[in-house]
């Protein structure tokens, strides 16, 4: 399953990148994120691996992030590997004006096991969650 979502942020691109590029800000806009733990590699650089733990309702989700491309603002890409779900993410930031930035998130999900059924029956849930994260990041950035 592949899709793209985007949002306009009323902040200059340099400020948006600075906020996005700081892992300690993730809890400010990623509801449910319990922890972010660097595991290996140079933090924030291609090859770096980190463990993210989320609590969503009664479900606990753990995933491993591997950064694959870091060329901000043009591209920040990575993979996110969780039980039954493999997610490839490509993020771009585009300067629209001196005070406005477009945040574009391309997502590709591959499912296995039980999650294959969930992905077939509820594909809109994944897109909706991605859009929520973009909207929450926008709110955080524009504060």
Chimera marker file (.cmm) of the C-alpha trace (Angstrom):
<marker_set name="trace">
<marker id="1" x="0.000" y="0.000" z="0.000" r="1" g="1" b="0" radius="0.5"/>
<marker id="2" x="1.375" y="3.402" z="-1.020" r="1" g="1" b="0" radius="0.5"/>
<marker id="3" x="0.110" y="6.935" z="-0.454" r="1" g="1" b="0" radius="0.5"/>
<marker id="4" x="1.290" y="10.528" z="-0.066" r="1" g="1" b="0" radius="0.5"/>
<marker id="5" x="0.039" y="13.183" z="2.365" r="1" g="1" b="0" radius="0.5"/>
<marker id="6" x="1.144" y="16.790" z="2.627" r="1" g="1" b="0" radius="0.5"/>
<marker id="7" x="0.481" y="19.879" z="4.703" r="1" g="1" b="0" radius="0.5"/>
<marker id="8" x="1.484" y="23.540" z="4.607" r="1" g="1" b="0" radius="0.5"/>
<marker id="9" x="3.206" y="24.960" z="7.666" r="1" g="1" b="0" radius="0.5"/>
<marker id="10" x="3.247" y="28.687" z="8.360" r="1" g="1" b="0" radius="0.5"/>
<marker id="11" x="6.938" y="28.831" z="9.275" r="1" g="1" b="0" radius="0.5"/>
<marker id="12" x="10.156" y="29.350" z="7.300" r="1" g="1" b="0" radius="0.5"/>
<marker id="13" x="11.741" y="26.151" z="6.010" r="1" g="1" b="0" radius="0.5"/>
<marker id="14" x="14.871" y="26.568" z="8.192" r="1" g="1" b="0" radius="0.5"/>
<marker id="15" x="12.764" y="26.654" z="11.363" r="1" g="1" b="0" radius="0.5"/>
<marker id="16" x="10.669" y="23.682" z="10.242" r="1" g="1" b="0" radius="0.5"/>
<marker id="17" x="13.807" y="21.616" z="9.529" r="1" g="1" b="0" radius="0.5"/>
<marker id="18" x="15.333" y="22.547" z="12.890" r="1" g="1" b="0" radius="0.5"/>
<marker id="19" x="12.218" y="21.351" z="14.744" r="1" g="1" b="0" radius="0.5"/>
<marker id="20" x="11.836" y="18.188" z="12.650" r="1" g="1" b="0" radius="0.5"/>
<marker id="21" x="15.510" y="17.264" z="12.933" r="1" g="1" b="0" radius="0.5"/>
<marker id="22" x="15.557" y="17.178" z="16.748" r="1" g="1" b="0" radius="0.5"/>
<marker id="23" x="14.493" y="13.731" z="18.076" r="1" g="1" b="0" radius="0.5"/>
<marker id="24" x="13.695" y="15.185" z="21.498" r="1" g="1" b="0" radius="0.5"/>
<marker id="25" x="10.811" y="17.072" z="19.832" r="1" g="1" b="0" radius="0.5"/>
<marker id="26" x="9.150" y="13.870" z="18.616" r="1" g="1" b="0" radius="0.5"/>
<marker id="27" x="7.042" y="13.436" z="21.763" r="1" g="1" b="0" radius="0.5"/>
<marker id="28" x="5.621" y="16.921" z="21.131" r="1" g="1" b="0" radius="0.5"/>
<marker id="29" x="3.893" y="15.823" z="17.941" r="1" g="1" b="0" radius="0.5"/>
<marker id="30" x="3.822" y="12.013" z="17.873" r="1" g="1" b="0" radius="0.5"/>
<marker id="31" x="0.950" y="11.030" z="20.142" r="1" g="1" b="0" radius="0.5"/>
<marker id="32" x="1.582" y="7.713" z="21.797" r="1" g="1" b="0" radius="0.5"/>
<marker id="33" x="5.382" y="7.840" z="21.517" r="1" g="1" b="0" radius="0.5"/>
<marker id="34" x="6.709" y="6.513" z="24.817" r="1" g="1" b="0" radius="0.5"/>
<marker id="35" x="10.410" y="6.384" z="24.013" r="1" g="1" b="0" radius="0.5"/>
<marker id="36" x="13.039" y="6.920" z="21.321" r="1" g="1" b="0" radius="0.5"/>
<marker id="37" x="16.308" y="5.052" z="21.890" r="1" g="1" b="0" radius="0.5"/>
<marker id="38" x="19.345" y="5.345" z="19.624" r="1" g="1" b="0" radius="0.5"/>
<marker id="39" x="20.808" y="1.870" z="18.989" r="1" g="1" b="0" radius="0.5"/>
<marker id="40" x="23.664" y="2.195" z="16.507" r="1" g="1" b="0" radius="0.5"/>
<marker id="41" x="25.343" y="4.346" z="13.892" r="1" g="1" b="0" radius="0.5"/>
<marker id="42" x="25.768" y="8.107" z="13.918" r="1" g="1" b="0" radius="0.5"/>
<marker id="43" x="22.498" y="9.619" z="15.227" r="1" g="1" b="0" radius="0.5"/>
<marker id="44" x="20.406" y="11.150" z="12.460" r="1" g="1" b="0" radius="0.5"/>
<marker id="45" x="22.656" y="9.867" z="9.675" r="1" g="1" b="0" radius="0.5"/>
<marker id="46" x="22.136" y="7.101" z="7.089" r="1" g="1" b="0" radius="0.5"/>
<marker id="47" x="22.597" y="3.693" z="8.674" r="1" g="1" b="0" radius="0.5"/>
<marker id="48" x="21.614" y="4.879" z="12.163" r="1" g="1" b="0" radius="0.5"/>
<marker id="49" x="19.158" y="2.610" z="13.956" r="1" g="1" b="0" radius="0.5"/>
<marker id="50" x="16.780" y="3.585" z="16.756" r="1" g="1" b="0" radius="0.5"/>
<marker id="51" x="14.017" y="1.866" z="18.725" r="1" g="1" b="0" radius="0.5"/>
<marker id="52" x="10.667" y="3.640" z="18.992" r="1" g="1" b="0" radius="0.5"/>
<marker id="53" x="8.040" y="2.475" z="21.481" r="1" g="1" b="0" radius="0.5"/>
<marker id="54" x="4.431" y="3.581" z="21.146" r="1" g="1" b="0" radius="0.5"/>
<marker id="55" x="1.369" y="3.056" z="23.287" r="1" g="1" b="0" radius="0.5"/>
<marker id="56" x="-1.846" y="3.346" z="21.296" r="1" g="1" b="0" radius="0.5"/>
<marker id="57" x="-4.808" y="2.624" z="23.496" r="1" g="1" b="0" radius="0.5"/>
<marker id="58" x="-4.062" y="-0.749" z="25.065" r="1" g="1" b="0" radius="0.5"/>
<marker id="59" x="-1.651" y="-1.750" z="22.298" r="1" g="1" b="0" radius="0.5"/>
<marker id="60" x="2.085" y="-1.380" z="22.659" r="1" g="1" b="0" radius="0.5"/>
<marker id="61" x="4.045" y="-1.129" z="19.424" r="1" g="1" b="0" radius="0.5"/>
<marker id="62" x="7.809" y="-1.326" z="19.084" r="1" g="1" b="0" radius="0.5"/>
<marker id="63" x="9.592" y="-0.554" z="15.843" r="1" g="1" b="0" radius="0.5"/>
<marker id="64" x="13.124" y="-0.174" z="14.590" r="1" g="1" b="0" radius="0.5"/>
<marker id="65" x="13.893" y="2.913" z="12.524" r="1" g="1" b="0" radius="0.5"/>
<marker id="66" x="16.767" y="2.780" z="10.058" r="1" g="1" b="0" radius="0.5"/>
<marker id="67" x="17.674" y="6.046" z="8.367" r="1" g="1" b="0" radius="0.5"/>
<marker id="68" x="18.417" y="5.484" z="4.676" r="1" g="1" b="0" radius="0.5"/>
<marker id="69" x="18.737" y="9.028" z="3.249" r="1" g="1" b="0" radius="0.5"/>
<marker id="70" x="19.450" y="12.338" z="4.934" r="1" g="1" b="0" radius="0.5"/>
<marker id="71" x="19.542" y="15.290" z="2.571" r="1" g="1" b="0" radius="0.5"/>
<marker id="72" x="17.302" y="17.843" z="4.272" r="1" g="1" b="0" radius="0.5"/>
<marker id="73" x="15.213" y="19.654" z="3.171" r="1" g="1" b="0" radius="0.5"/>
<marker id="74" x="15.069" y="17.642" z="-0.062" r="1" g="1" b="0" radius="0.5"/>
<marker id="75" x="14.777" y="14.185" z="1.463" r="1" g="1" b="0" radius="0.5"/>
<marker id="76" x="14.747" y="12.352" z="4.753" r="1" g="1" b="0" radius="0.5"/>
<marker id="77" x="13.994" y="8.659" z="4.276" r="1" g="1" b="0" radius="0.5"/>
<marker id="78" x="13.935" y="5.644" z="6.484" r="1" g="1" b="0" radius="0.5"/>
<marker id="79" x="12.417" y="2.269" z="7.168" r="1" g="1" b="0" radius="0.5"/>
<marker id="80" x="10.306" y="1.329" z="10.164" r="1" g="1" b="0" radius="0.5"/>
<marker id="81" x="10.122" y="-2.351" z="11.015" r="1" g="1" b="0" radius="0.5"/>
<marker id="82" x="7.481" y="-3.607" z="13.465" r="1" g="1" b="0" radius="0.5"/>
<marker id="83" x="5.747" y="-6.920" z="14.015" r="1" g="1" b="0" radius="0.5"/>
<marker id="84" x="3.810" y="-7.592" z="10.810" r="1" g="1" b="0" radius="0.5"/>
<marker id="85" x="4.488" y="-4.163" z="9.266" r="1" g="1" b="0" radius="0.5"/>
<marker id="86" x="7.409" y="-2.819" z="7.243" r="1" g="1" b="0" radius="0.5"/>
<marker id="87" x="7.082" y="0.892" z="6.407" r="1" g="1" b="0" radius="0.5"/>
<marker id="88" x="9.239" y="2.878" z="3.963" r="1" g="1" b="0" radius="0.5"/>
<marker id="89" x="8.969" y="6.646" z="4.480" r="1" g="1" b="0" radius="0.5"/>
<marker id="90" x="10.241" y="9.502" z="2.312" r="1" g="1" b="0" radius="0.5"/>
<marker id="91" x="9.846" y="13.025" z="3.687" r="1" g="1" b="0" radius="0.5"/>
<marker id="92" x="10.458" y="16.253" z="1.792" r="1" g="1" b="0" radius="0.5"/>
<marker id="93" x="10.175" y="19.894" z="2.770" r="1" g="1" b="0" radius="0.5"/>
<marker id="94" x="9.520" y="22.503" z="0.078" r="1" g="1" b="0" radius="0.5"/>
<marker id="95" x="9.917" y="26.251" z="0.542" r="1" g="1" b="0" radius="0.5"/>
<marker id="96" x="6.678" y="27.882" z="-0.631" r="1" g="1" b="0" radius="0.5"/>
<marker id="97" x="7.586" y="31.410" z="0.516" r="1" g="1" b="0" radius="0.5"/>
<marker id="98" x="9.762" y="33.087" z="3.134" r="1" g="1" b="0" radius="0.5"/>
<marker id="99" x="7.206" y="32.125" z="5.793" r="1" g="1" b="0" radius="0.5"/>
<marker id="100" x="5.547" y="28.968" z="4.440" r="1" g="1" b="0" radius="0.5"/>
<marker id="101" x="6.803" y="25.388" z="4.013" r="1" g="1" b="0" radius="0.5"/>
<marker id="102" x="5.184" y="22.290" z="2.509" r="1" g="1" b="0" radius="0.5"/>
<marker id="103" x="5.759" y="19.005" z="4.377" r="1" g="1" b="0" radius="0.5"/>
<marker id="104" x="5.327" y="15.981" z="2.074" r="1" g="1" b="0" radius="0.5"/>
<marker id="105" x="5.284" y="12.421" z="3.408" r="1" g="1" b="0" radius="0.5"/>
<marker id="106" x="5.339" y="9.450" z="1.015" r="1" g="1" b="0" radius="0.5"/>
<marker id="107" x="4.506" y="6.149" z="2.682" r="1" g="1" b="0" radius="0.5"/>
<marker id="108" x="4.784" y="2.544" z="1.556" r="1" g="1" b="0" radius="0.5"/>
<marker id="109" x="3.549" y="-0.261" z="3.797" r="1" g="1" b="0" radius="0.5"/>
<marker id="110" x="4.227" y="-3.979" z="3.435" r="1" g="1" b="0" radius="0.5"/>
<marker id="111" x="2.297" y="-6.334" z="5.691" r="1" g="1" b="0" radius="0.5"/>
<marker id="112" x="2.780" y="-9.890" z="6.892" r="1" g="1" b="0" radius="0.5"/>
<marker id="113" x="0.849" y="-12.284" z="9.097" r="1" g="1" b="0" radius="0.5"/>
<marker id="114" x="-2.307" y="-10.933" z="10.765" r="1" g="1" b="0" radius="0.5"/>
<marker id="115" x="-1.414" y="-7.375" z="9.752" r="1" g="1" b="0" radius="0.5"/>
<marker id="116" x="-1.884" y="-8.348" z="6.075" r="1" g="1" b="0" radius="0.5"/>
<marker id="117" x="-5.613" y="-8.681" z="6.760" r="1" g="1" b="0" radius="0.5"/>
<marker id="118" x="-5.692" y="-5.414" z="8.715" r="1" g="1" b="0" radius="0.5"/>
<marker id="119" x="-3.900" y="-3.635" z="5.859" r="1" g="1" b="0" radius="0.5"/>
<marker id="120" x="-6.461" y="-4.939" z="3.359" r="1" g="1" b="0" radius="0.5"/>
<marker id="121" x="-9.509" y="-4.128" z="5.487" r="1" g="1" b="0" radius="0.5"/>
<marker id="122" x="-8.392" y="-0.828" z="7.004" r="1" g="1" b="0" radius="0.5"/>
<marker id="123" x="-5.982" y="0.950" z="4.620" r="1" g="1" b="0" radius="0.5"/>
<marker id="124" x="-7.504" y="4.343" z="5.441" r="1" g="1" b="0" radius="0.5"/>
<marker id="125" x="-6.466" y="3.950" z="9.100" r="1" g="1" b="0" radius="0.5"/>
<marker id="126" x="-2.787" y="4.171" z="8.124" r="1" g="1" b="0" radius="0.5"/>
<marker id="127" x="-3.277" y="7.261" z="5.955" r="1" g="1" b="0" radius="0.5"/>
<marker id="128" x="-5.390" y="8.881" z="8.664" r="1" g="1" b="0" radius="0.5"/>
<marker id="129" x="-2.669" y="8.289" z="11.290" r="1" g="1" b="0" radius="0.5"/>
<marker id="130" x="0.004" y="9.763" z="9.010" r="1" g="1" b="0" radius="0.5"/>
<marker id="131" x="-2.130" y="12.847" z="8.437" r="1" g="1" b="0" radius="0.5"/>
<marker id="132" x="-2.684" y="13.214" z="12.193" r="1" g="1" b="0" radius="0.5"/>
<marker id="133" x="1.093" y="13.234" z="12.721" r="1" g="1" b="0" radius="0.5"/>
<marker id="134" x="1.530" y="15.911" z="10.027" r="1" g="1" b="0" radius="0.5"/>
<marker id="135" x="-1.252" y="18.035" z="11.509" r="1" g="1" b="0" radius="0.5"/>
<marker id="136" x="0.214" y="17.666" z="15.013" r="1" g="1" b="0" radius="0.5"/>
<marker id="137" x="3.671" y="18.588" z="13.711" r="1" g="1" b="0" radius="0.5"/>
<marker id="138" x="2.162" y="21.687" z="12.057" r="1" g="1" b="0" radius="0.5"/>
<marker id="139" x="0.525" y="22.723" z="15.363" r="1" g="1" b="0" radius="0.5"/>
<marker id="140" x="3.784" y="22.160" z="17.220" r="1" g="1" b="0" radius="0.5"/>
<marker id="141" x="5.861" y="24.069" z="14.642" r="1" g="1" b="0" radius="0.5"/>
<marker id="142" x="3.491" y="27.022" z="14.481" r="1" g="1" b="0" radius="0.5"/>
<marker id="143" x="3.338" y="27.521" z="18.274" r="1" g="1" b="0" radius="0.5"/>
<link id1="1" id2="2" r="1" g="1" b="0" radius="0.2"/>
<link id1="2" id2="3" r="1" g="1" b="0" radius="0.2"/>
<link id1="3" id2="4" r="1" g="1" b="0" radius="0.2"/>
<link id1="4" id2="5" r="1" g="1" b="0" radius="0.2"/>
<link id1="5" id2="6" r="1" g="1" b="0" radius="0.2"/>
<link id1="6" id2="7" r="1" g="1" b="0" radius="0.2"/>
<link id1="7" id2="8" r="1" g="1" b="0" radius="0.2"/>
<link id1="8" id2="9" r="1" g="1" b="0" radius="0.2"/>
<link id1="9" id2="10" r="1" g="1" b="0" radius="0.2"/>
<link id1="10" id2="11" r="1" g="1" b="0" radius="0.2"/>
<link id1="11" id2="12" r="1" g="1" b="0" radius="0.2"/>
<link id1="12" id2="13" r="1" g="1" b="0" radius="0.2"/>
<link id1="13" id2="14" r="1" g="1" b="0" radius="0.2"/>
<link id1="14" id2="15" r="1" g="1" b="0" radius="0.2"/>
<link id1="15" id2="16" r="1" g="1" b="0" radius="0.2"/>
<link id1="16" id2="17" r="1" g="1" b="0" radius="0.2"/>
<link id1="17" id2="18" r="1" g="1" b="0" radius="0.2"/>
<link id1="18" id2="19" r="1" g="1" b="0" radius="0.2"/>
<link id1="19" id2="20" r="1" g="1" b="0" radius="0.2"/>
<link id1="20" id2="21" r="1" g="1" b="0" radius="0.2"/>
<link id1="21" id2="22" r="1" g="1" b="0" radius="0.2"/>
<link id1="22" id2="23" r="1" g="1" b="0" radius="0.2"/>
<link id1="23" id2="24" r="1" g="1" b="0" radius="0.2"/>
<link id1="24" id2="25" r="1" g="1" b="0" radius="0.2"/>
<link id1="25" id2="26" r="1" g="1" b="0" radius="0.2"/>
<link id1="26" id2="27" r="1" g="1" b="0" radius="0.2"/>
<link id1="27" id2="28" r="1" g="1" b="0" radius="0.2"/>
<link id1="28" id2="29" r="1" g="1" b="0" radius="0.2"/>
<link id1="29" id2="30" r="1" g="1" b="0" radius="0.2"/>
<link id1="30" id2="31" r="1" g="1" b="0" radius="0.2"/>
<link id1="31" id2="32" r="1" g="1" b="0" radius="0.2"/>
<link id1="32" id2="33" r="1" g="1" b="0" radius="0.2"/>
<link id1="33" id2="34" r="1" g="1" b="0" radius="0.2"/>
<link id1="34" id2="35" r="1" g="1" b="0" radius="0.2"/>
<link id1="35" id2="36" r="1" g="1" b="0" radius="0.2"/>
<link id1="36" id2="37" r="1" g="1" b="0" radius="0.2"/>
<link id1="37" id2="38" r="1" g="1" b="0" radius="0.2"/>
<link id1="38" id2="39" r="1" g="1" b="0" radius="0.2"/>
<link id1="39" id2="40" r="1" g="1" b="0" radius="0.2"/>
<link id1="40" id2="41" r="1" g="1" b="0" radius="0.2"/>
<link id1="41" id2="42" r="1" g="1" b="0" radius="0.2"/>
<link id1="42" id2="43" r="1" g="1" b="0" radius="0.2"/>
<link id1="43" id2="44" r="1" g="1" b="0" radius="0.2"/>
<link id1="44" id2="45" r="1" g="1" b="0" radius="0.2"/>
<link id1="45" id2="46" r="1" g="1" b="0" radius="0.2"/>
<link id1="46" id2="47" r="1" g="1" b="0" radius="0.2"/>
<link id1="47" id2="48" r="1" g="1" b="0" radius="0.2"/>
<link id1="48" id2="49" r="1" g="1" b="0" radius="0.2"/>
<link id1="49" id2="50" r="1" g="1" b="0" radius="0.2"/>
<link id1="50" id2="51" r="1" g="1" b="0" radius="0.2"/>
<link id1="51" id2="52" r="1" g="1" b="0" radius="0.2"/>
<link id1="52" id2="53" r="1" g="1" b="0" radius="0.2"/>
<link id1="53" id2="54" r="1" g="1" b="0" radius="0.2"/>
<link id1="54" id2="55" r="1" g="1" b="0" radius="0.2"/>
<link id1="55" id2="56" r="1" g="1" b="0" radius="0.2"/>
<link id1="56" id2="57" r="1" g="1" b="0" radius="0.2"/>
<link id1="57" id2="58" r="1" g="1" b="0" radius="0.2"/>
<link id1="58" id2="59" r="1" g="1" b="0" radius="0.2"/>
<link id1="59" id2="60" r="1" g="1" b="0" radius="0.2"/>
<link id1="60" id2="61" r="1" g="1" b="0" radius="0.2"/>
<link id1="61" id2="62" r="1" g="1" b="0" radius="0.2"/>
<link id1="62" id2="63" r="1" g="1" b="0" radius="0.2"/>
<link id1="63" id2="64" r="1" g="1" b="0" radius="0.2"/>
<link id1="64" id2="65" r="1" g="1" b="0" radius="0.2"/>
<link id1="65" id2="66" r="1" g="1" b="0" radius="0.2"/>
<link id1="66" id2="67" r="1" g="1" b="0" radius="0.2"/>
<link id1="67" id2="68" r="1" g="1" b="0" radius="0.2"/>
<link id1="68" id2="69" r="1" g="1" b="0" radius="0.2"/>
<link id1="69" id2="70" r="1" g="1" b="0" radius="0.2"/>
<link id1="70" id2="71" r="1" g="1" b="0" radius="0.2"/>
<link id1="71" id2="72" r="1" g="1" b="0" radius="0.2"/>
<link id1="72" id2="73" r="1" g="1" b="0" radius="0.2"/>
<link id1="73" id2="74" r="1" g="1" b="0" radius="0.2"/>
<link id1="74" id2="75" r="1" g="1" b="0" radius="0.2"/>
<link id1="75" id2="76" r="1" g="1" b="0" radius="0.2"/>
<link id1="76" id2="77" r="1" g="1" b="0" radius="0.2"/>
<link id1="77" id2="78" r="1" g="1" b="0" radius="0.2"/>
<link id1="78" id2="79" r="1" g="1" b="0" radius="0.2"/>
<link id1="79" id2="80" r="1" g="1" b="0" radius="0.2"/>
<link id1="80" id2="81" r="1" g="1" b="0" radius="0.2"/>
<link id1="81" id2="82" r="1" g="1" b="0" radius="0.2"/>
<link id1="82" id2="83" r="1" g="1" b="0" radius="0.2"/>
<link id1="83" id2="84" r="1" g="1" b="0" radius="0.2"/>
<link id1="84" id2="85" r="1" g="1" b="0" radius="0.2"/>
<link id1="85" id2="86" r="1" g="1" b="0" radius="0.2"/>
<link id1="86" id2="87" r="1" g="1" b="0" radius="0.2"/>
<link id1="87" id2="88" r="1" g="1" b="0" radius="0.2"/>
<link id1="88" id2="89" r="1" g="1" b="0" radius="0.2"/>
<link id1="89" id2="90" r="1" g="1" b="0" radius="0.2"/>
<link id1="90" id2="91" r="1" g="1" b="0" radius="0.2"/>
<link id1="91" id2="92" r="1" g="1" b="0" radius="0.2"/>
<link id1="92" id2="93" r="1" g="1" b="0" radius="0.2"/>
<link id1="93" id2="94" r="1" g="1" b="0" radius="0.2"/>
<link id1="94" id2="95" r="1" g="1" b="0" radius="0.2"/>
<link id1="95" id2="96" r="1" g="1" b="0" radius="0.2"/>
<link id1="96" id2="97" r="1" g="1" b="0" radius="0.2"/>
<link id1="97" id2="98" r="1" g="1" b="0" radius="0.2"/>
<link id1="98" id2="99" r="1" g="1" b="0" radius="0.2"/>
<link id1="99" id2="100" r="1" g="1" b="0" radius="0.2"/>
<link id1="100" id2="101" r="1" g="1" b="0" radius="0.2"/>
<link id1="101" id2="102" r="1" g="1" b="0" radius="0.2"/>
<link id1="102" id2="103" r="1" g="1" b="0" radius="0.2"/>
<link id1="103" id2="104" r="1" g="1" b="0" radius="0.2"/>
<link id1="104" id2="105" r="1" g="1" b="0" radius="0.2"/>
<link id1="105" id2="106" r="1" g="1" b="0" radius="0.2"/>
<link id1="106" id2="107" r="1" g="1" b="0" radius="0.2"/>
<link id1="107" id2="108" r="1" g="1" b="0" radius="0.2"/>
<link id1="108" id2="109" r="1" g="1" b="0" radius="0.2"/>
<link id1="109" id2="110" r="1" g="1" b="0" radius="0.2"/>
<link id1="110" id2="111" r="1" g="1" b="0" radius="0.2"/>
<link id1="111" id2="112" r="1" g="1" b="0" radius="0.2"/>
<link id1="112" id2="113" r="1" g="1" b="0" radius="0.2"/>
<link id1="113" id2="114" r="1" g="1" b="0" radius="0.2"/>
<link id1="114" id2="115" r="1" g="1" b="0" radius="0.2"/>
<link id1="115" id2="116" r="1" g="1" b="0" radius="0.2"/>
<link id1="116" id2="117" r="1" g="1" b="0" radius="0.2"/>
<link id1="117" id2="118" r="1" g="1" b="0" radius="0.2"/>
<link id1="118" id2="119" r="1" g="1" b="0" radius="0.2"/>
<link id1="119" id2="120" r="1" g="1" b="0" radius="0.2"/>
<link id1="120" id2="121" r="1" g="1" b="0" radius="0.2"/>
<link id1="121" id2="122" r="1" g="1" b="0" radius="0.2"/>
<link id1="122" id2="123" r="1" g="1" b="0" radius="0.2"/>
<link id1="123" id2="124" r="1" g="1" b="0" radius="0.2"/>
<link id1="124" id2="125" r="1" g="1" b="0" radius="0.2"/>
<link id1="125" id2="126" r="1" g="1" b="0" radius="0.2"/>
<link id1="126" id2="127" r="1" g="1" b="0" radius="0.2"/>
<link id1="127" id2="128" r="1" g="1" b="0" radius="0.2"/>
<link id1="128" id2="129" r="1" g="1" b="0" radius="0.2"/>
<link id1="129" id2="130" r="1" g="1" b="0" radius="0.2"/>
<link id1="130" id2="131" r="1" g="1" b="0" radius="0.2"/>
<link id1="131" id2="132" r="1" g="1" b="0" radius="0.2"/>
<link id1="132" id2="133" r="1" g="1" b="0" radius="0.2"/>
<link id1="133" id2="134" r="1" g="1" b="0" radius="0.2"/>
<link id1="134" id2="135" r="1" g="1" b="0" radius="0.2"/>
<link id1="135" id2="136" r="1" g="1" b="0" radius="0.2"/>
<link id1="136" id2="137" r="1" g="1" b="0" radius="0.2"/>
<link id1="137" id2="138" r="1" g="1" b="0" radius="0.2"/>
<link id1="138" id2="139" r="1" g="1" b="0" radius="0.2"/>
<link id1="139" id2="140" r="1" g="1" b="0" radius="0.2"/>
<link id1="140" id2="141" r="1" g="1" b="0" radius="0.2"/>
<link id1="141" id2="142" r="1" g="1" b="0" radius="0.2"/>
<link id1="142" id2="143" r="1" g="1" b="0" radius="0.2"/>
</marker_set>
